[in-house]
Amino acid sequence: MEMFDLSIIWAGIIGFGVIMYVLMDGFDLGLGILFPFAPDEDSRDVMMNSIAPVWDGNETWLVLGGAGLLAAFPLVYSIFLPALYLGVFLMLAGLIFRGIAFEFRFKSRRNRHWWNRAFSWGSAIAAFAQGVVVGAYIQGFQTENFVYTGGAFDWLTPFTVVTGLGLMAGYALLGSTWLILKSEGHVQEWAYKITPILLAMVLVVFAIISIWTPFVNQVVWERWFGNLRLIWIFPAMALLFAFLVFRSVKQRRESYPFLATIGIYVSTYLGLIVSQWPMIVPPNYTLWDAASAPESQLFLLIGVLFVIPIILVYTAWTYWVFRGKVRVGEGYH
C-alpha cells in the first residue's frame, strides 16, 4: 500500500477514536459539570451510578487515539506538545482528579462534599481544556521548518475560551440527555427541565463559533464561502438534530434526546474535519507531511485492526449488560 492510502486509513482510525471518546466520555464529563446543580444527594448518587460500569472503559478511546496519532503522525506530537503543553496538562489533571473523586466519593461519608467538588471541578476543567485544544487546532499553529515557534500561551485566546465553554455546554447537554435515558422519577424530571436550557446555550455558542471561525482561519473562510458547497449540509444537519432534541424532550421521549444529541456532535465533528482537510497541523502541514514511514504505519495498522473489534465488542457488551434504569438507592459500587 502506498503512504497516501495508509495515511488516509490512519486518519480515519484516529478520527473514529476521537469521536468515540467525545461521545462516550462526553456524557461522563457532562454529568460532572452538572453535579453542583443536582437537586439533592440522591440525584448525585444516581448520576454517578449511571456511569459507574462504563466510565473508565470509555477512556480507552482516548488512549487509542493518542497512541495512534504518535505512531502514524509523529510530527503532530512534535508540534502539538510544545504548543498545547499547559492545556493538555490541565486536561490530564482534571481527568485524574475526577477519577480519584469517583472512587473515593462512594466510600466517604464525612468528606463526601469535598469529593463532590473534586469530581465536578475535575470534569469541568477537563472539558474546558479539551474545548480549548479544539479551538487552538482551528486557529492553527505558528511553525517554521516543522518546528513550533509560537509562545507557551498562544493556545489561550478569546476564541479558544469560547470553544472551551462551548464544549462544556455540549458535554452538559450529553449528560442531561443521558440522565433522561438512565433515570426516572424526580431525577429524570430535573434532567427534562434543564435540557432545553442547555440546548439553547449550545446553539448560542454554536452560532458564535460558526461566525467567528472564518475570521480566525483563512482556509476555513475559503472552504465555506469560496462557493456554495455540500459542506453546508453539516451545520444544517446539526440544526435538524437540535430541533429533534427539543421536540423529543417536549414529547417526553427517553432515548431520542440522547441519540439526537449524538447527531449534533457527529455533524459538527464532520464539519470540522471537512473544514480543515487535509491539514493535520494547520495551517501548513498535511497528513502526508506529518506521516511516519509507510513500513511503520503498516506494521502498527495490523495490530490496531485486530484490537479495535475487540474494544467494540466488550464496550457493546458492557452497555448491554448494564442497560436499563438506575434507581435511587441502587448502584453498582
C-alpha positions as CSV (number, residue, x, y, z in Angstrom):
1,M,0.0,0.0,0.0
2,E,1.2,3.5,-0.7
3,M,1.7,6.0,2.0
4,F,-1.2,8.0,0.7
5,D,-3.6,5.2,1.3
6,L,-2.1,4.3,4.7
7,S,-2.3,7.9,5.9
8,I,-5.9,8.1,4.9
9,I,-6.7,4.9,6.7
10,W,-4.8,6.1,9.8
11,A,-6.6,9.4,9.7
12,G,-9.9,7.5,9.6
13,I,-8.9,5.3,12.6
14,I,-7.7,8.3,14.7
15,G,-10.8,10.3,13.7
16,F,-13.0,7.4,14.7
17,G,-11.2,7.0,18.1
18,V,-11.6,10.8,18.8
19,I,-15.4,10.9,18.1
20,M,-15.9,7.7,20.1
21,Y,-14.1,9.2,23.0
22,V,-16.0,12.5,22.7
23,L,-19.4,10.7,22.6
24,M,-18.7,8.1,25.2
25,D,-16.7,10.1,27.8
26,G,-18.6,13.3,27.0
27,F,-21.7,12.4,29.0
28,D,-19.4,11.3,31.8
29,L,-17.8,14.7,31.9
30,G,-21.2,16.3,31.4
31,L,-22.7,14.7,34.5
32,G,-19.7,16.0,36.4
33,I,-20.3,19.5,35.1
34,L,-24.0,19.3,36.2
35,F,-23.1,17.8,39.6
36,P,-23.3,21.0,41.6
37,F,-26.8,21.8,40.2
38,A,-28.4,18.4,41.0
39,P,-31.4,18.8,43.3
40,D,-30.2,16.5,46.1
41,E,-27.6,13.9,47.1
42,D,-29.8,11.1,45.9
43,S,-29.7,12.6,42.4
44,R,-25.9,12.7,42.5
45,D,-25.8,9.1,43.5
46,V,-28.0,8.2,40.5
47,M,-25.8,10.3,38.2
48,M,-22.6,8.6,39.3
49,N,-24.1,5.1,39.4
50,S,-25.4,5.6,35.8
51,I,-21.8,5.7,34.6
52,A,-20.1,3.6,37.2
53,P,-19.9,0.5,35.0
54,V,-18.6,2.2,31.9
55,W,-16.7,5.5,32.7
56,D,-13.2,4.1,32.9
57,G,-13.7,1.9,29.8
58,N,-14.8,4.9,27.8
59,E,-11.4,6.5,28.1
60,T,-9.9,3.5,26.2
61,W,-10.7,5.5,23.1
62,L,-8.6,8.5,24.3
63,V,-5.6,6.2,24.7
64,L,-6.2,4.5,21.3
65,G,-6.4,7.9,19.5
66,G,-3.4,9.3,21.3
67,A,-1.2,6.3,20.7
68,G,-2.3,6.0,17.1
69,L,-1.5,9.7,16.5
70,L,2.0,9.3,17.8
71,A,2.7,6.2,15.8
72,A,1.2,7.4,12.5
73,F,1.8,11.1,12.6
74,P,4.8,11.9,14.8
75,L,5.1,15.5,13.5
76,V,1.7,16.2,15.2
77,Y,3.2,15.4,18.6
78,S,6.4,17.4,18.0
79,I,4.3,20.5,17.3
80,F,1.2,20.0,19.4
81,L,3.0,19.1,22.7
82,P,5.1,22.3,22.9
83,A,2.1,24.4,21.6
84,L,-0.5,22.8,23.9
85,Y,1.5,21.6,26.8
86,L,-0.3,23.6,29.5
87,G,-3.7,22.9,28.0
88,V,-3.1,19.1,27.8
89,F,-1.7,19.2,31.4
90,L,-4.9,20.8,32.6
91,M,-6.9,18.2,30.8
92,L,-5.0,15.3,32.3
93,A,-5.0,16.8,35.8
94,G,-8.8,17.3,35.5
95,L,-9.3,13.6,34.5
96,I,-7.0,12.4,37.3
97,F,-8.9,14.4,40.0
98,R,-12.2,13.3,38.5
99,G,-11.2,9.6,38.6
100,I,-9.9,9.8,42.1
101,A,-13.1,11.5,43.3
102,F,-15.2,9.0,41.5
103,E,-13.8,6.1,43.5
104,F,-13.5,7.9,46.9
105,R,-16.9,9.5,46.9
106,F,-18.6,6.1,47.3
107,K,-16.6,5.3,50.3
108,S,-16.5,8.7,52.1
109,R,-19.3,10.0,54.3
110,R,-17.8,12.8,56.4
111,N,-15.9,14.4,53.5
112,R,-18.3,13.5,50.6
113,H,-18.9,17.2,49.8
114,W,-15.2,17.6,49.0
115,W,-15.2,14.6,46.7
116,N,-18.3,16.1,45.0
117,R,-16.4,19.3,44.3
118,A,-13.4,17.4,43.1
119,F,-15.5,15.3,40.7
120,S,-17.3,18.4,39.4
121,W,-14.2,20.6,39.1
122,G,-12.2,17.8,37.5
123,S,-14.9,17.2,34.9
124,A,-15.3,20.9,34.2
125,I,-11.5,21.6,33.8
126,A,-11.0,18.5,31.6
127,A,-14.0,19.5,29.4
128,F,-12.8,23.1,29.1
129,A,-9.2,22.1,28.3
130,Q,-10.5,19.8,25.5
131,G,-12.5,22.6,24.1
132,V,-9.5,25.0,24.2
133,V,-7.4,22.4,22.4
134,V,-10.1,22.2,19.7
135,G,-10.1,26.0,19.4
136,A,-6.3,26.1,19.1
137,Y,-6.4,23.5,16.4
138,I,-8.9,25.6,14.4
139,Q,-6.7,28.7,14.9
140,G,-3.6,26.9,13.6
141,F,-0.1,26.9,14.9
142,Q,2.9,29.1,14.2
143,T,5.6,26.9,12.7
144,E,8.8,27.0,10.8
145,N,10.7,24.1,9.3
146,F,8.4,21.6,11.0
147,V,9.1,23.2,14.4
148,Y,6.6,25.1,16.6
149,T,7.8,28.7,17.0
150,G,4.9,30.2,18.9
151,G,4.6,31.1,22.6
152,A,3.6,29.0,25.5
153,F,0.2,30.7,25.8
154,D,-0.7,31.1,22.2
155,W,-3.4,28.4,22.7
156,L,-5.2,30.7,25.2
157,T,-7.1,33.3,23.3
158,P,-10.7,34.7,23.4
159,F,-11.7,32.4,20.6
160,T,-10.3,29.3,22.4
161,V,-12.0,30.3,25.6
162,V,-15.3,30.4,23.8
163,T,-14.7,26.9,22.3
164,G,-13.8,25.7,25.7
165,L,-17.1,27.0,27.2
166,G,-18.9,25.6,24.2
167,L,-17.6,22.1,24.7
168,M,-18.6,22.3,28.4
169,A,-22.1,23.2,27.4
170,G,-22.2,20.4,24.8
171,Y,-20.9,17.8,27.3
172,A,-23.5,19.0,29.9
173,L,-26.2,18.5,27.2
174,L,-24.9,15.0,26.6
175,G,-25.0,14.4,30.3
176,S,-28.6,15.6,30.8
177,T,-29.9,13.6,27.9
178,W,-28.0,10.5,29.2
179,L,-29.7,11.1,32.6
180,I,-33.1,11.2,30.9
181,L,-32.3,7.8,29.4
182,K,-31.0,6.2,32.6
183,S,-33.1,7.7,35.4
184,E,-36.7,8.0,36.5
185,G,-38.8,10.0,38.9
186,H,-37.7,13.4,40.2
187,V,-34.1,12.9,38.8
188,Q,-35.5,12.4,35.3
189,E,-37.8,15.3,35.6
190,W,-34.9,17.5,36.6
191,A,-33.0,16.3,33.5
192,Y,-36.0,17.1,31.3
193,K,-36.2,20.6,32.8
194,I,-32.6,21.6,32.2
195,T,-32.1,20.0,28.8
196,P,-33.8,22.8,26.8
197,I,-31.7,25.4,28.7
198,L,-28.5,23.5,27.9
199,L,-29.6,23.1,24.2
200,A,-30.2,26.9,24.0
201,M,-26.7,27.5,25.4
202,V,-25.1,25.1,22.9
203,L,-26.9,26.8,20.0
204,V,-25.8,30.2,21.0
205,V,-22.2,29.1,21.3
206,F,-22.5,27.2,18.0
207,A,-23.7,30.4,16.3
208,I,-20.9,32.5,17.8
209,I,-18.1,30.0,16.8
210,S,-19.6,29.5,13.4
211,I,-19.5,33.2,12.7
212,W,-16.1,33.7,14.3
213,T,-14.2,30.7,12.8
214,P,-13.9,32.0,9.2
215,F,-12.2,35.2,10.6
216,V,-9.7,33.1,12.6
217,N,-8.7,30.7,9.9
218,Q,-8.5,31.9,6.2
219,V,-8.6,28.3,4.9
220,V,-12.0,27.8,6.6
221,W,-13.2,31.0,5.1
222,E,-12.3,29.9,1.6
223,R,-13.7,26.4,2.2
224,W,-17.1,27.6,3.4
225,F,-17.6,30.8,1.4
226,G,-15.5,30.3,-1.8
227,N,-18.7,29.0,-3.4
228,L,-21.7,27.1,-2.4
229,R,-20.7,23.5,-1.5
230,L,-22.2,20.4,0.1
231,I,-20.2,21.3,3.2
232,W,-23.2,23.4,4.3
233,I,-25.1,20.1,4.9
234,F,-23.3,19.6,8.2
235,P,-24.5,22.7,10.0
236,A,-27.9,22.0,8.6
237,M,-27.8,18.5,10.0
238,A,-26.7,19.9,13.4
239,L,-29.6,22.2,13.5
240,L,-32.0,19.5,12.5
241,F,-30.7,17.2,15.3
242,A,-31.1,20.2,17.7
243,F,-34.7,20.5,16.8
244,L,-35.2,16.8,17.3
245,V,-33.7,17.1,20.8
246,F,-36.1,19.9,21.6
247,R,-39.1,18.1,20.2
248,S,-38.3,14.8,21.9
249,V,-37.9,16.5,25.3
250,K,-41.3,18.2,24.9
251,Q,-42.8,14.8,24.0
252,R,-41.1,13.2,27.0
253,R,-39.2,10.7,24.9
254,E,-36.4,8.9,26.8
255,S,-33.9,7.6,24.2
256,Y,-34.4,10.2,21.4
257,P,-32.9,13.2,23.2
258,F,-29.6,11.4,23.7
259,L,-29.4,9.9,20.2
260,A,-30.2,13.3,18.7
261,T,-27.5,15.0,20.8
262,I,-25.1,12.4,19.4
263,G,-26.3,13.5,16.0
264,I,-25.4,17.1,16.8
265,Y,-21.9,16.1,17.8
266,V,-21.3,13.9,14.8
267,S,-22.5,16.6,12.3
268,T,-20.3,19.2,13.9
269,Y,-17.3,16.9,14.0
270,L,-17.7,16.1,10.3
271,G,-18.0,19.8,9.5
272,L,-14.7,20.5,11.4
273,I,-12.9,17.7,9.5
274,V,-14.1,18.9,6.1
275,S,-13.2,22.5,7.0
276,Q,-9.6,21.6,7.7
277,W,-9.0,18.6,5.3
278,P,-6.3,17.6,4.6
279,M,-4.4,19.8,7.1
280,I,-3.5,17.9,10.3
281,V,-1.3,20.7,11.6
282,P,-3.0,23.8,10.3
283,P,-2.3,26.0,8.5
284,N,0.9,24.5,6.9
285,Y,1.2,20.7,7.2
286,T,-1.0,18.0,5.6
287,L,-1.5,14.3,6.6
288,W,1.3,13.3,4.3
289,D,3.8,15.9,5.7
290,A,3.2,14.6,9.2
291,A,3.1,10.8,8.4
292,S,5.6,8.3,9.6
293,A,7.3,5.8,7.3
294,P,4.9,3.6,5.4
295,E,6.5,0.5,6.9
296,S,5.8,1.7,10.4
297,Q,2.3,2.6,9.5
298,L,1.6,-0.8,8.0
299,F,3.2,-2.7,10.9
300,L,1.1,-0.8,13.5
301,L,-2.0,-1.0,11.4
302,I,-2.2,-4.7,11.6
303,G,-2.3,-4.6,15.4
304,V,-4.8,-1.8,15.6
305,L,-7.2,-3.5,13.2
306,F,-7.1,-6.5,15.5
307,V,-7.6,-4.5,18.7
308,I,-10.5,-2.2,17.6
309,P,-13.1,-5.0,17.0
310,I,-12.2,-6.4,20.5
311,I,-12.8,-2.9,22.0
312,L,-16.1,-2.5,20.2
313,V,-17.3,-5.9,21.3
314,Y,-16.5,-5.5,25.0
315,T,-17.8,-2.0,25.0
316,A,-21.1,-3.0,23.4
317,W,-21.4,-5.9,25.8
318,T,-20.8,-3.7,28.9
319,Y,-23.5,-1.3,27.8
320,W,-25.9,-4.2,27.1
321,V,-25.3,-5.9,30.5
322,F,-25.9,-2.6,32.4
323,R,-28.8,-1.4,30.3
324,G,-31.9,-0.1,32.0
325,K,-32.7,2.4,34.6
326,V,-30.7,3.4,37.6
327,R,-32.9,3.9,40.7
328,V,-32.3,5.8,43.9
329,G,-30.7,3.5,46.4
330,E,-29.4,1.1,43.8
331,G,-25.9,1.1,42.3
332,Y,-23.0,-1.0,41.1
333,H,-20.4,0.0,43.7
